[in-house]
Amino acid sequence: MVKAVKYSPKSPSPLCDTKLFSLGAAGKVNAFHRSFAEYRATPLVDLKNMAANLGVKRILVKDESWRFGLNAFKVLGGSYAIGRYIASRLGEDISSLPATRLVSEEVKGKIGEITFVTATDGNHGRGVAWTAARLGQRSVVYMPKGTSQERLDNIRSLGSDASILDLNYDDCVRRAAGQVSSQGWVLVQDTSWVGYEEVPLWIMQGYTTMGVELMSQLEGQRPTHIFLQAGVGAMAGAMTAFFADVYGSARKPVITIVEPDKADCLYKTAQADDGRLHFVDGPMDSIMAGLCCGEPCSIAWEFLRSYADFFVSMDDSFAEQGMRVLGKPLPGDPAVISGESGASTMGLVSALLSRPDLKDIRESIGLDGDSVILCISTEGATDKAMYKKIVGDANFKEINF
């Protein structure tokens, strides 16, 4: 099942200012990430034969499984936010704090030992744990019930005090936030609420390194359509703001936000269009674990309601299809090993372009023979057992763990 809503607010509000997500601002973020020895721009894959088969001009997929050796994009946000926090403690600008200085005895002597705490479905927590370990700091990570043992082990292997709680994701966030006053820890959470907005904004800015890389890799080709998956919406909001700023209102691509139907808080917020954020409560048992968040990031929503065009809620079968078409591509196209959340947008795109029953949604979004489609595979196979169950062993050896 798939549902789509075109977002045309009944009472339009002033558009959000995108200057913090401009190409210039993103270049500063990218310079910080480049200061890490592990930095490499992740590839942009051109699926030429799939595009021809599905009747569109181009299908481009940015493969974030190569990011910092951590198999997902999330480290971009966590690392930049931690860097910005340390910079604020030192009273300096982030541009004067490359990774080589952040790990120095000089900086450690000034700030001492900090414990960074967060809640995660997997990838964000892994990025926070990696950054804390890299900088000689501590991390505590809470994960929701249903989290795979592999995702927990990946975080613990970085020296983090990580645990799976008998709580859903949003309650894990509340548990992490509670440690700030009781333990004196520093919360690095990729969602915002009233009174907690600075760090989430830094995290969102951290994601714009992907935008800087894309503008180089696209080589002047403007996507006509961009599909972005969303949990709380931080990455989707950041990239929506980035592309809205880069292209302007006249040339902005059509942006579609994609969520699992078990955790479609942004879809519900857009559908209601009543000026309030709408939550999803209780268990959220989609295989798209990284997107199973029931409460939207308030900052992200402001950018999405300003610049996103469509919101889609879909079941797990679309993510499974995306994993298969990317992992077992048409002859001549490169394979992209993508996990359940990472492949969600490609699954939707391939279904929209191939299924007659989805014609109305396809035409509403405006997909046709001239479309240049951009998706971001936000993660690799972060749960190998699940990947093998859905896709099989083909190309599995190519995964960069």
C-alpha positions in Angstrom: 0.0 0.0 0.0 1.2 3.5 -0.8 -0.4 6.9 -0.2 0.7 10.3 -1.4 -0.3 13.8 -0.6 0.6 16.9 -2.5 1.4 19.6 0.0 -0.3 22.8 -0.7 -0.9 24.5 2.6 -4.3 26.1 3.1 -2.7 28.9 5.0 0.8 29.5 3.6 3.3 30.8 6.1 6.5 32.8 5.2 9.1 30.5 3.7 12.0 29.5 5.9 15.3 31.3 5.3 17.8 28.7 3.8 21.0 30.7 4.2 22.3 28.3 6.9 22.0 25.6 4.2 23.5 27.5 1.3 26.3 26.1 -0.8 28.7 28.5 0.9 27.6 27.4 4.4 27.7 23.8 3.3 31.3 24.3 2.0 32.3 25.2 5.6 30.8 22.0 6.8 32.5 20.0 4.1 35.8 21.6 5.1 35.4 20.2 8.6 34.6 16.7 7.3 37.5 16.8 4.9 39.8 17.3 7.9 39.3 13.7 9.0 41.7 11.2 7.5 38.8 8.9 6.8 37.0 11.4 4.5 36.2 10.4 1.0 33.3 11.7 -1.2 30.8 8.9 -1.6 30.0 7.9 -5.1 27.1 9.0 -7.3 25.9 6.0 -9.3 24.3 6.4 -12.7 21.8 3.6 -13.3 21.6 4.1 -17.1 20.0 0.8 -18.0 17.4 1.0 -15.2 16.5 4.5 -16.4 16.1 3.3 -20.0 14.0 0.3 -18.8 11.7 2.4 -16.7 11.3 5.1 -19.3 13.1 8.1 -17.7 16.1 10.2 -18.7 18.4 9.4 -15.7 18.3 7.7 -12.3 21.1 8.7 -10.0 21.8 7.2 -6.6 24.3 8.6 -4.0 25.8 5.6 -2.2 26.3 6.5 1.5 27.5 2.9 2.4 31.0 4.2 1.9 30.8 7.1 4.4 33.8 7.1 6.8 33.7 3.3 6.8 30.5 3.3 8.9 28.1 2.2 6.2 25.7 5.2 6.6 25.5 9.0 6.2 24.6 9.7 9.8 28.1 10.3 11.0 28.1 13.6 9.0 25.6 15.1 11.4 26.8 13.7 14.7 30.5 14.6 14.0 29.7 18.1 12.9 27.5 18.7 15.9 30.1 17.4 18.3 32.7 19.6 16.6 30.4 22.7 16.9 29.8 21.9 20.6 33.5 21.7 21.4 34.1 24.9 19.4 31.4 26.7 21.5 33.1 25.4 24.7 36.4 26.8 23.5 34.9 30.1 22.2 36.2 29.4 18.7 34.9 29.0 15.2 34.6 25.5 13.8 36.9 26.5 11.0 39.8 26.7 13.4 39.2 23.2 14.8 40.0 20.6 12.2 40.0 17.0 13.3 43.8 17.1 13.9 43.3 19.8 16.5 40.2 18.3 18.1 42.2 15.2 19.0 45.1 17.2 20.4 46.2 17.2 24.0 45.7 21.0 23.9 42.0 20.7 23.3 41.5 17.7 25.6 43.2 19.6 28.4 40.8 22.5 28.0 37.5 20.6 27.8 38.3 17.5 29.8 36.3 14.3 29.4 32.7 14.7 28.0 30.0 12.1 27.8 27.8 12.4 24.7 24.5 10.7 25.0 21.9 9.9 22.2 19.1 7.7 21.2 19.2 5.9 17.9 17.8 3.2 15.6 21.4 2.5 14.7 23.2 4.7 12.3 23.1 8.0 14.2 24.3 6.4 17.4 27.1 4.7 15.5 28.2 8.1 14.1 28.1 9.7 17.6 30.0 6.8 19.1 32.7 6.8 16.4 33.2 10.6 16.7 33.4 10.4 20.5 35.9 7.6 20.4 37.9 9.4 17.7 38.2 12.4 19.9 39.0 10.5 23.1 35.5 11.2 24.7 32.8 8.9 26.0 29.4 8.0 24.6 26.2 6.5 25.8 23.7 5.2 23.3 20.1 4.1 23.9 18.3 1.9 21.2 14.7 0.9 20.9 13.2 -2.5 21.4 13.4 -4.6 18.2 16.9 -3.3 17.4 19.0 -6.0 15.8 22.0 -7.4 17.8 24.3 -6.5 14.9 23.4 -2.8 15.1 24.0 -2.9 18.9 27.3 -4.7 18.4 28.5 -2.2 15.8 28.1 0.6 18.3 29.6 -1.2 21.2 32.6 -2.1 19.1 33.4 1.6 19.2 33.7 1.6 22.9 30.3 3.1 23.6 28.1 2.2 26.5 25.2 1.1 24.3 22.0 -0.8 25.2 18.6 -1.8 23.9 15.8 -0.6 26.0 12.2 -1.9 26.3 11.0 1.4 24.8 10.1 2.7 21.3 12.4 5.2 19.6 10.7 8.4 20.9 10.8 7.2 24.5 14.5 6.4 24.1 15.0 10.0 23.0 13.2 11.1 26.2 15.4 8.8 28.3 18.6 10.2 26.7 17.4 13.8 27.2 16.8 13.1 30.9 20.5 12.3 31.4 21.5 15.9 30.7 20.3 17.2 34.1 20.8 14.0 36.1 24.2 13.1 34.8 25.6 16.3 33.3 26.0 14.6 29.9 25.7 16.3 26.5 22.8 15.4 24.4 23.5 14.9 20.6 20.1 14.2 19.3 18.9 14.4 15.7 15.5 15.8 16.5 14.4 19.0 18.0 11.7 20.4 20.4 11.1 23.6 22.2 14.2 24.5 24.1 16.4 22.0 22.2 17.2 23.4 18.8 20.8 24.4 18.5 22.4 20.9 18.4 19.8 19.5 16.0 20.4 22.4 13.7 24.1 21.6 13.7 23.3 18.0 12.9 21.2 19.0 10.0 23.9 21.3 8.7 26.3 18.4 8.9 24.3 16.5 6.3 24.9 19.2 3.7 28.3 17.7 3.0 26.3 15.3 0.8 25.0 18.4 -1.1 28.4 19.8 -1.7 29.6 16.5 -3.1 26.5 16.2 -5.2 26.8 19.6 -6.8 30.3 18.6 -8.0 29.2 15.1 -9.1 26.1 16.3 -11.0 28.4 18.3 -13.3 25.7 20.8 -14.1 22.9 18.3 -14.5 19.9 19.5 -12.6 17.6 16.8 -11.1 14.0 17.2 -12.0 12.9 15.0 -9.0 14.5 14.3 -5.7 13.2 11.6 -3.4 14.3 11.8 0.3 13.5 9.3 3.1 12.6 10.6 6.5 12.5 9.4 10.1 12.3 12.5 12.2 13.0 14.4 9.0 16.4 16.0 9.8 18.2 14.7 6.7 15.2 15.3 4.5 14.8 18.8 5.9 18.4 19.7 5.5 18.7 18.4 1.9 15.4 20.1 1.0 16.7 23.4 2.3 20.0 22.9 0.5 18.5 22.3 -2.9 15.9 25.0 -2.4 18.7 27.5 -1.8 20.9 26.2 -4.6 18.3 26.2 -7.3 15.8 28.8 -6.1 12.1 28.7 -6.3 12.0 28.8 -10.1 14.3 25.8 -10.7 13.9 23.8 -7.6 13.4 20.0 -8.3 10.2 18.4 -7.3 11.0 17.0 -3.8 9.1 14.0 -2.4 9.5 12.8 1.2 9.1 9.1 1.8 8.2 7.3 5.1 7.2 3.8 6.3 3.4 3.6 6.9 4.1 2.4 10.5 5.8 5.7 11.3 4.5 8.3 8.9 4.4 11.4 11.2 5.4 13.8 8.5 2.9 12.4 6.0 0.2 12.8 8.7 1.3 16.3 9.5 1.2 17.3 5.8 -2.1 15.6 5.3 -3.8 17.3 8.3 -2.3 20.7 7.4 -3.7 22.2 10.6 -0.6 24.0 11.9 0.4 21.2 14.3 2.9 18.4 14.3 1.2 15.0 14.2 2.7 12.0 16.1 2.6 8.3 15.6 2.4 6.3 18.9 3.2 2.8 20.0 5.2 0.1 18.3 6.6 1.0 14.9 7.6 -2.4 13.5 8.6 -1.6 9.9 11.8 -3.2 8.5 12.8 0.4 7.7 14.3 0.7 11.2 16.2 3.9 10.6 12.9 5.6 9.7 10.8 4.3 12.6 10.4 7.7 14.4 6.9 8.8 15.5 7.6 12.5 16.4 8.9 14.9 13.7 11.9 17.2 14.2 10.2 20.6 14.6 13.1 22.5 12.8 13.0 20.0 9.9 9.3 20.4 9.4 9.6 24.1 8.9 11.9 23.6 5.9 9.8 20.7 4.6 6.5 22.6 4.8 8.3 25.5 3.0 9.9 23.6 0.1 8.8 19.9 -0.1 6.2 19.1 -2.7 4.9 15.6 -1.9 4.7 13.3 1.2 4.4 9.5 0.7 3.5 6.8 3.2 4.3 3.2 2.1 4.6 -0.3 3.4 7.7 -2.5 3.7 7.3 -4.2 0.3 8.6 -1.0 -1.4 11.8 -1.0 0.6 12.3 -4.7 -0.2 11.9 -4.0 -3.9 14.4 -1.1 -3.6 17.0 -3.4 -2.0 16.5 -6.0 -4.8 16.7 -3.6 -7.8 19.8 -1.9 -6.3 21.5 -5.1 -5.1 20.8 -7.1 -8.3 20.7 -4.4 -11.0 20.2 -4.8 -14.8 23.3 -6.0 -16.7 25.7 -3.2 -17.2 24.5 -1.1 -14.2 26.6 -1.1 -11.0 25.3 -2.8 -7.8 24.4 -0.6 -4.8 24.2 -2.5 -1.6 21.5 -0.7 0.3 19.7 -1.5 3.5 16.0 -1.3 4.3 15.9 2.5 5.0 18.5 3.3 2.4 16.7 1.6 -0.5 13.2 2.9 0.4 13.2 5.8 -2.1 14.5 3.7 -5.0 11.8 1.1 -4.2 9.2 3.7 -4.5 10.6 5.2 -7.7 10.9 1.8 -9.4 7.3 1.0 -8.4 5.9 4.3 -9.5 7.5 3.9 -13.0 6.5 0.3 -13.5 3.1 -0.3 -11.9 -0.1 0.7 -13.7 -2.0 0.9 -10.4 0.3 3.8 -9.3 -0.3 5.8 -12.5 -2.2 8.6 -10.6 0.7 9.2 -8.2 3.3 9.0 -10.9 1.5 11.6 -13.0 0.8 13.8 -10.0 4.5 13.9 -9.1 5.3 14.5 -12.8 7.5 11.6 -13.7 8.0 11.1 -17.4 10.5 10.5 -20.1 12.4 13.7 -19.4 12.8 13.1 -15.6 16.2 13.1 -14.0 15.7 11.4 -10.7 18.0 11.6 -7.6 17.9 9.3 -4.7 20.2 8.9 -1.7 20.9 5.4 -0.5 21.5 6.5 3.1 22.9 3.2 4.4 24.4 -0.1 3.3 23.4 -3.4 4.7 23.6 -2.6 8.4 21.7 -5.8 9.2 23.4 -8.5 7.2 20.9 -11.2 8.1 18.0 -9.1 7.0 19.8 -8.2 3.8 20.4 -11.9 2.9 16.8 -12.7 3.7 15.5 -10.1 1.3 18.1 -10.0 -1.5 20.2 -13.1 -1.1 23.9 -13.5 -1.2 24.5 -12.0 -4.7 27.1 -9.2 -4.6 27.1 -9.4 -0.8 30.9 -9.7 -0.8 31.1 -6.2 -2.2 29.7 -4.6 1.0 32.2 -2.3 2.6 32.0 -3.1 6.3 
